[in-house]
Amino acid sequence: MDTNGNPIQAHGFSVIFDEKTHTYYWYGEDKGRTTQGSNVWTYGVRCYSSKDFYNWEDRGHLIMPDTVNVLSPIHYSQGLDRPHIIHNPKTGKYVCWIKNLSDETQFFTILQSDHFMGPYTIVNPGFRPNGYEAGDFDLYVDEQTGKGYVWFERPHWEMICCELNDDFTGVTDKLSHHYTGKIPPATREAPTHFVHSGKHYIFSSGTSGYYPNESLVSVFTDYHGKYKDLGNPHPSDTSHTSFYSQITDVIKIPGKKNLYVAVADRWMPQIVGTDEPRQEWQRISDRFRGHQPRAVSNDPVVIMDRSQQVRNGWDVTYNARYVWLPVTFENGKPIIEWKDEWKLEDYE
């Protein structure tokens, strides 16, 4: 709950820390109106702030949905997912990438602002990096070089890492392919990148929609080199569902010696403790047998009218919850164990 006692609506989210104001900002998809029978997929990008990591104040929308133009990529009926915001040290701009899924393709919408809290303006709609369709993704700015990177799932086949252009509103032609040839539910998506002791790590989930599945963690030193798989970071999770959640970000807590926190969406709290995820994995495996990725295309993206599509059945994401757990390291491997309760004060 936020400080007003309302459910926090910031899913597919990230948490950042502003060193100047000593403030945490948690932003993500507003699913508050994604109710049964509605035509709302995501009602913009909502933000919360906190000074202590415990109490979160509703700061309203960073990005308001378009409520008029049904063909706008940020109209509330469009498939708007997993916003990520990075700061460009060269331009001073804040750049937000959003994943869009249409009935025919998946792509990015890129927005820009002079301030983290907005307002944001669309600068690159309908963007497919180097012609590839784009699914779940993560962004990162290298602190040493100032270069930006994006990792995204090429549905549903592989993960691609591209170097961003100078203003972070597009990509260069420098890219690499990872986890190639995997099909759902084994395809890697929801990449979550972080750095620890000079090494780069990526958590990723399998592909089973909002149904949870087993995570994988990989390590690398070269963005376009070999990613070494380290296995499941949730070794004690006998359900193989990442504790019924999907990791979306990793935060290093300032002022702590070595405290990293993996934050995750629990998209479907109603199925916790059931065997429904396993049943869905089998259905997905059957459905995607023989799957091949779509061809690379530089044709303009055509945004479809989704305003007549309504949420029903499984889509109760307005009721989604969150899982926040500390990360420990065993012989260089990140490990996440379940804790019913924990405090920042438990760590040095």
C-alpha positions in Angstrom: 0.0 0.0 0.0 1.1 3.6 -0.5 1.0 6.2 2.3 -2.6 6.9 1.5 -3.5 3.2 2.1 -4.1 2.5 -1.6 -2.6 -0.5 -3.6 0.6 0.6 -5.3 0.0 0.5 -9.1 3.5 0.4 -10.6 4.0 -3.0 -12.3 6.7 -4.2 -14.7 8.7 -1.7 -12.7 12.0 -0.2 -11.9 13.3 1.5 -8.7 16.0 4.2 -8.9 17.8 6.2 -6.2 18.4 10.0 -6.6 21.7 10.8 -4.8 21.0 14.5 -4.8 17.7 14.3 -2.9 18.3 10.9 -1.2 15.0 9.7 -2.6 13.9 6.4 -4.1 11.6 6.4 -7.1 9.5 3.4 -8.0 7.7 3.6 -11.4 5.8 1.2 -13.6 2.6 0.3 -15.3 -0.6 1.6 -13.8 -3.0 -1.4 -13.8 -5.6 0.2 -11.5 -8.2 0.3 -14.3 -7.3 -3.0 -15.9 -10.5 -4.6 -14.6 -12.7 -7.4 -16.0 -14.7 -6.1 -18.9 -12.6 -2.9 -19.3 -10.6 -2.0 -22.5 -7.7 -0.7 -20.4 -4.4 -2.5 -20.8 -2.2 0.0 -18.9 -3.3 3.4 -17.8 0.0 5.2 -18.2 3.2 5.1 -16.1 2.8 5.9 -12.4 5.5 6.9 -9.9 6.0 6.6 -6.1 8.7 8.1 -4.0 10.3 7.1 -0.6 13.0 8.4 1.7 13.3 5.1 3.6 12.5 2.3 1.2 9.5 1.4 3.3 6.9 4.1 2.9 5.9 5.1 -0.6 4.1 8.3 -1.6 2.0 8.4 -4.7 3.5 11.0 -7.0 0.9 10.6 -9.8 1.7 9.8 -13.5 5.1 10.3 -15.1 3.4 9.5 -18.4 -0.3 10.1 -18.8 -2.2 7.8 -21.2 -3.6 9.2 -24.4 -7.4 9.1 -23.9 -8.4 10.3 -27.3 -6.4 8.8 -30.1 -6.9 5.0 -30.1 -3.9 4.6 -32.5 -1.5 6.3 -30.2 1.1 3.9 -28.8 0.3 5.3 -25.3 -3.5 5.0 -25.5 -4.7 3.1 -22.5 -6.0 0.3 -24.7 -2.7 -0.3 -26.4 -0.3 -2.9 -25.1 2.1 -0.7 -23.0 4.5 -2.7 -20.9 7.7 -2.4 -18.7 8.8 1.3 -18.9 12.5 1.9 -18.4 14.0 5.4 -17.9 17.7 6.2 -18.2 19.6 9.5 -18.0 21.8 10.6 -20.9 24.9 12.3 -19.5 25.7 13.9 -22.9 22.3 15.5 -23.6 21.1 15.8 -20.0 17.8 14.3 -21.1 15.8 11.5 -19.4 14.9 8.9 -22.0 12.0 6.4 -21.5 11.6 3.2 -23.5 8.3 1.4 -23.5 7.5 -2.0 -24.9 4.3 -2.1 -27.1 2.6 -5.2 -28.3 0.1 -4.9 -31.1 -1.9 -7.7 -32.7 0.7 -8.0 -35.5 4.0 -7.1 -34.0 6.0 -5.9 -31.0 8.0 -2.7 -30.9 9.3 0.2 -28.8 7.9 3.7 -28.1 10.7 6.1 -27.0 10.0 9.3 -25.1 12.1 12.0 -23.8 12.0 14.7 -21.0 14.2 17.4 -19.5 13.2 16.1 -16.0 12.7 12.7 -14.5 9.2 13.5 -13.4 8.3 14.7 -16.9 6.5 15.8 -19.0 7.6 13.2 -21.6 7.3 13.6 -25.3 7.2 10.8 -27.9 10.4 11.1 -30.1 10.5 7.6 -31.7 7.2 5.7 -32.0 6.9 2.3 -33.7 10.6 1.5 -33.3 12.0 -1.9 -34.1 15.8 -2.0 -33.4 17.7 -3.0 -36.5 14.4 -4.4 -37.8 13.8 -6.9 -35.0 10.6 -7.3 -33.1 11.1 -6.4 -29.5 9.7 -8.0 -26.4 10.6 -7.6 -22.7 13.8 -5.6 -22.3 16.2 -3.7 -20.0 18.3 -0.6 -20.4 21.7 0.3 -18.9 24.2 3.2 -19.1 27.8 2.1 -18.6 29.2 4.3 -15.8 32.7 4.1 -17.3 32.1 4.8 -20.9 28.7 6.6 -20.8 27.4 4.3 -23.6 23.9 2.9 -23.4 22.7 -0.7 -24.0 19.4 -2.4 -24.5 18.7 -6.1 -24.1 15.4 -7.3 -25.6 13.7 -10.6 -26.3 13.2 -11.3 -30.0 9.8 -13.0 -29.7 10.0 -15.9 -29.1 13.4 -17.1 -30.1 16.4 -15.3 -28.6 17.7 -12.2 -26.7 19.5 -9.4 -28.5 21.9 -6.8 -27.0 22.2 -3.6 -29.0 24.3 -0.5 -28.3 22.3 2.7 -28.1 23.0 5.7 -30.3 24.4 8.9 -28.8 21.0 10.4 -27.6 19.7 7.0 -26.5 16.6 7.3 -28.7 17.6 4.5 -31.1 20.4 2.0 -31.6 23.6 1.5 -33.6 24.2 -1.5 -35.8 26.4 -3.0 -33.1 24.5 -6.0 -31.7 24.9 -9.6 -30.4 22.6 -12.6 -30.1 22.2 -14.7 -26.9 20.1 -17.7 -25.8 19.3 -18.3 -29.5 16.9 -21.0 -30.6 14.9 -21.4 -27.4 11.1 -21.5 -27.8 8.4 -21.0 -25.1 8.4 -21.7 -22.3 12.2 -21.9 -22.4 12.7 -18.6 -24.3 14.5 -16.0 -22.1 12.6 -12.8 -21.5 12.3 -10.0 -18.9 16.1 -9.4 -18.8 17.3 -7.6 -15.6 20.9 -6.4 -15.7 23.1 -5.3 -12.7 26.7 -5.1 -11.9 28.5 -6.6 -8.9 32.3 -6.6 -8.2 33.0 -5.6 -11.8 31.0 -8.4 -13.3 27.7 -8.0 -15.3 24.8 -10.2 -14.4 21.4 -10.8 -16.1 18.4 -12.4 -14.5 15.9 -13.6 -17.0 12.6 -15.5 -16.9 11.1 -18.1 -19.2 8.2 -17.2 -21.4 4.8 -18.2 -20.1 2.8 -14.9 -20.1 1.8 -13.8 -16.7 2.2 -17.3 -15.3 5.5 -17.5 -13.3 8.4 -19.8 -14.2 12.0 -20.6 -13.3 14.6 -17.8 -13.5 18.1 -18.1 -14.9 21.1 -15.9 -14.0 24.0 -15.4 -16.4 27.3 -13.6 -16.0 29.5 -11.8 -18.5 32.3 -9.2 -18.9 31.8 -8.3 -22.5 28.3 -7.0 -23.6 28.7 -8.7 -26.9 30.7 -11.7 -25.7 29.8 -15.0 -24.1 27.2 -15.1 -21.4 27.9 -17.9 -18.9 24.8 -19.5 -17.4 24.9 -19.9 -13.7 21.6 -21.7 -13.3 18.5 -21.0 -11.2 19.1 -18.2 -8.6 16.2 -19.6 -6.5 17.7 -23.0 -5.5 15.3 -23.6 -2.6 12.1 -22.9 -4.7 10.6 -26.3 -5.2 7.8 -24.9 -7.3 10.3 -23.7 -10.0 8.3 -20.4 -10.2 10.8 -17.9 -8.8 8.6 -17.8 -5.7 5.6 -17.2 -8.0 7.1 -14.0 -9.3 9.1 -12.4 -12.2 12.2 -10.3 -11.4 12.0 -6.8 -12.9 14.9 -4.9 -11.4 17.9 -5.1 -9.0 18.7 -2.2 -6.7 22.0 -1.6 -4.8 21.0 0.0 -1.6 23.2 3.1 -0.9 25.0 3.2 2.4 25.1 -0.5 2.7 28.3 -2.6 2.2 26.9 -5.1 -0.2 23.1 -5.1 -0.2 21.4 -5.8 -3.5 17.6 -6.2 -3.7 15.8 -8.1 -6.4 12.3 -6.8 -6.9 9.7 -8.7 -8.8 6.0 -8.7 -9.9 3.7 -11.4 -8.6 1.3 -11.0 -11.5 -1.1 -13.8 -10.4 -1.3 -13.9 -6.6 -4.5 -16.0 -6.9 -2.5 -19.1 -8.1 0.2 -19.1 -5.4 0.6 -22.6 -4.1 -1.2 -24.2 -7.0 0.1 -26.4 -9.9 -1.4 -24.0 -12.5 1.9 -22.7 -13.7 3.2 -26.1 -14.5 0.0 -26.9 -16.5 0.4 -23.6 -18.4 4.0 -24.5 -19.3 2.8 -27.7 -21.0 0.1 -25.9 -22.9 2.6 -23.3 -24.1 5.1 -25.9 -25.1 2.4 -27.7 -27.2 1.3 -24.4 -28.8 4.8 -23.2 -29.8 6.1 -26.5 -31.0 8.0 -25.9 -34.3 8.0 -22.1 -33.7 10.2 -19.9 -35.9 10.8 -16.1 -35.4 9.3 -13.6 -37.7 11.7 -12.1 -40.4 13.6 -8.9 -39.8 11.6 -6.0 -41.3 12.2 -2.3 -41.7 8.7 -1.6 -42.9 6.8 1.0 -40.8 5.0 -0.3 -37.8 1.2 -0.3 -38.2 -0.5 0.3 -34.9 -3.8 -1.6 -34.7 -7.0 -0.3 -33.0 -7.3 -2.3 -29.8 -10.0 -0.2 -28.1 -12.7 -2.9 -28.6 -10.6 -5.6 -26.9 -11.7 -6.2 -23.3 -9.9 -7.7 -20.3 -11.4 -11.0 -19.2 -10.6 -14.4 -17.8 -7.0 -14.5 -16.6 -6.3 -10.8 -16.8 -6.7 -9.5 -13.2 -3.4 -7.7 -13.2 -4.9 -4.8 -11.3 -4.6 -7.2 -8.3 -0.9 -8.1 -8.9 1.5 -7.9 -6.0 5.2 -7.5 -5.5 8.1 -9.6 -4.1 11.2 -7.8 -2.8 14.1 -10.1 -1.6 17.8 -9.5 -0.8 20.4 -11.0 -3.1 23.4 -12.9 -1.6 26.4 -14.2 -3.5 27.9 -17.7 -3.3 31.1 -18.3 -5.2 30.1 -15.4 -7.6 26.6 -16.6 -8.1 23.6 -14.4 -7.1 21.2 -16.3 -4.8 17.7 -15.3 -3.8 16.1 -17.1 -0.8 12.6 -16.7 0.5 12.1 -14.5 3.6 8.7 -13.8 5.1 10.1 -10.6 6.5 13.4 -8.7 6.4 14.7 -5.2 7.1 17.5 -3.0 5.6 18.8 -2.7 9.2 19.6 -6.5 9.1 22.5 -5.7 6.7 25.8 -3.8 7.2 
